[in-house]
Amino acid sequence: MLAGQRTVGVVTISDSCSQGLKDDVSGKLLCQLAASLGQLVKHVVIPDKEDVVRATLLELIDNLGVDFVLTTGGTGVSPRDVTPEATRSVIEKEVPGLSELMRMRTVSSSPTSVLSRAVCGVRGTTLIVNLPGSPRGVEECLKVVLPVLPHVNDMVHQRPHKHG
């Protein structure tokens, strides 16, 4: 890895993908789209279990020290959707504007995006961004927030950055 290059971890949260019953299309797409942020360090596929999601986030952040953790899946309202709860349990600062922006900008093309409970927040110097489980949702939502993510990284590392 080049000095100063940002790093990314991708987590697919899906019972069916983790059991091999369904192809992880969203996670693979997210890995491709995240390349513009930095080097992909790890991509994992895990079930919708809050303790597993929490442990995976902590592994990527505290042990691997990635700059960004991008998750796909588990942000809806079904009983198995626990990604926001797991994310809230590990972050130190929530960044609600990112989640709000994703919902606001995608509602006209995807009315059900208002049902997303996605959470974005910082733990140490890592930003976690919860994205929907669908490939379309991943692409639309990441496109909305991608321009500001390097700025967040500069801020948490206390590097000089432009305001506005």
MORA-V29207 format. One record per helix or strand of 3 or more residues. SS is the DSSP state (H for helix, E for strand). FROM is the first residue (numbers start at 0). LEN is the number of residues. Records with the same first field share a line. If there is no record, write none. Layout:
# MORA-V29207
SS=FROM-LEN, FROM-LEN
This chain:
# MORA-V29207
E=6-7, 38-8, 67-5, 119-4, 125-6
H=14-4, 24-10, 49-14, 82-8, 95-11, 110-5, 134-22
